[in-house]
Amino acid sequence: MRCIPMDSIRARRKHYDERLGAALRQLNDAIRDCHKSGLDVDVSTLTMHTQRGPMVQVDLRTFRLDGAPPTLKVVESNNLKLW
């Protein structure tokens, strides 16, 4: 395994933490918009266990609500906030 300078590792981690944060905000905005339009969102996860540890894949589906859109509330699951 090749040696990677610590500054490079920190910079990469910071970069990808920022990208993941932006993606999570965009996901939350999309879920909120679905709720406002009268659709509900089903969020499911698939966890694959590898030699490097668990790798999670997220799947999203929309479906029609009966009646008015729900009141929004924050639900936290595994450090992932969903609206």
N, C-alpha and C positions, 0 to 999 in steps of 0.2 A: 504494500500500500504506500502511495507516495505521500510525502509530508506537505501539508498545505499550511501556509502562514496563518497565524491566529487572526491577524487583521483581515485577511481575506475571508475567513470563516465568519467572523463577526459581521463583516459588510454584507456577505451573502445572506446571512440569517436576518439581518435588519431589513434588507431589500425584500425578501420573501415574506417576512412578517407584515410589512407594509402592504404588499400585494394581497395577502390573505385577508387583512383587515378591510381593504377596499372591496374585495369580493364579497365579504360577509355583509358589509353595509349595502351593497347592491342587491344581494339576495334578500335581505330584510325589507328593503324598499319594494322589491317585486312582490314579495308575499303580502305586504301591507296593501299594495295596489290591487292584488287579487281579492283580498277580503273586502276592500271598498267597492269592488265591482260586483260583489255578490257570489264570488267563487270561494271555495275553501281549498286549502293546500294540504296534501298528504305528504309528509316527509318521512322517508324510510332510509335506513342505513344498512349496508352490508359490510361486515368486518371480515377481512381476510387475514389470517395469521401467517406471517412469513418469518424467515430467520431474523429479519431486522425489527420484528415486532408487528403489532396489528396495523393494518392499512385499511382505512375506512373509506367507503364509496357512498355518496349521498344520491338518492333518487327522489325527484319531486314530481307530483302529479296534481292536477287541479280537478275539482268536481263541483257540480252545482249545489248550492245550498237551498234548502227549502225556507222561504221567508226572507226576512231582512238580513243584511250583512251582520256578522257578529260584532260585539264590542271587543276592541283589541285589548289584549293583555300580553305581557311578556312571559314567555316560558323558557326556562333555561334547562338545557340537557347537555351534559358533558362539555361545559364551558362554551356552548353554542347558543346564542340568544336568537330565538325565533319569534316573530311578531304574529 
